[in-house]
Amino acid sequence: LKGSLGTGIMAMPQAFFNAGLISGTINTILIGVLCTYCLHVLVRSQYELCKRKRVPVLTYPESMKFALEVGPNCMRRFAPAAPVIIDIFMIVYQLGICCVYIVFVANNIKQVILIGTIQTSIMLGVQEG
């Protein structure tokens, strides 16, 4: 969650600039409600699975596996593969966050360096060509 919000919050001004004030506000609220609802369903489902399996804690891959094992018959055949699939999704998600964060930081560092060199050039009286 922290990785998702870090650069996302810093990019909000640009997002609102692109979307517009009204559309940006409405869509931010809708996405916030959707994310909150999905997390609520996930936590509630994990809690129910923990009670059924009589275990204190389940990881995301374990939760998916157990949910498929007790779910509809047509989905039960996917239960053994579920932990691997969830782990792959989590790795891709985290790599995506890292890539976005690196690009965001690099762009900001570039802007700071450019401003610093321009100010230094002006102070030294160097003409840019």
Phi, psi and omega in degrees: 000319182297318180295326180290320184279331185306294181284334179297317179292321180290338180268359182302317179302318178293321178297317178293325177297318181286322185272334186098157186294312183290309180297318179297318180294312181298313181292325177296317179295315180298315180294321178298317178295317180298314179297318179297317179297315181297318177295322178297316179296318180297312181294318179297320179293318178297320179298315179296318179294322177298319178295316182294319182273352181055051175234150183287325185214144174234141174280171178301312179299319178296320179300315180295317180299311182293323179297320178289327179294326181258001182277200180301149182303322183292342181262347186296333180291343179272353184303315181297328182275346186303313181301320180294317181296316179296318178298320178296314178300318180295320179294314179298318179299311181294321176297320177298317178298316180298318180297315179297318181296317180297316179297317181298312180296317180298318178297319180291320177296319179300316179297319179295317180295317179298317179296319179297319180288326178293315179295321178296319179297319180293319181293327180273352180077025180275132178275135175269138183246000000 
